[in-house]
Amino acid sequence: QLQLVESGGGLVQPGGSLRLSCAASGTTLDYYAIGWFRQAPGKEREGLSCISSRDGTTYYGDSVKGRFTISRDKDKNTVYLQMNDLKAEDTAVYYCNAGTVWGPGTQVTVSS
């Protein structure tokens, strides 16, 4: 059974960078499209980025386009989200998703 665990969150200053990891266990991610989402307090969950299983095609939401990069390492069964030029409005809990499976999330706080 597929399980996902996010890591790499933390406190960072505006303009800084973080790399989030979404590690999978139980089965390979090779056949799943993987998405990154976030949810800030009082706001709906927002889709940020996804990467296809077939050819690695990527998608980015307007709020993160040009700043975030999604990638996958099939050998490590892990998907990453490189986040650059972070802003206060990026503060949220970040989740990865594969099909109907969600990880527990990792907190990202952008503050000086």
Secondary structure, DSSP 8 states (H G I E B T S, - for coil): --EEEEE--EEE-TT--EEEEEEEESS-STTS-EEEEEE-TTS--EEEEEE-SSS--EEE-TTTTTTEEEEEETTTTEEEEEE-S--GGG-EEEEEEETTEE---EEEEE--
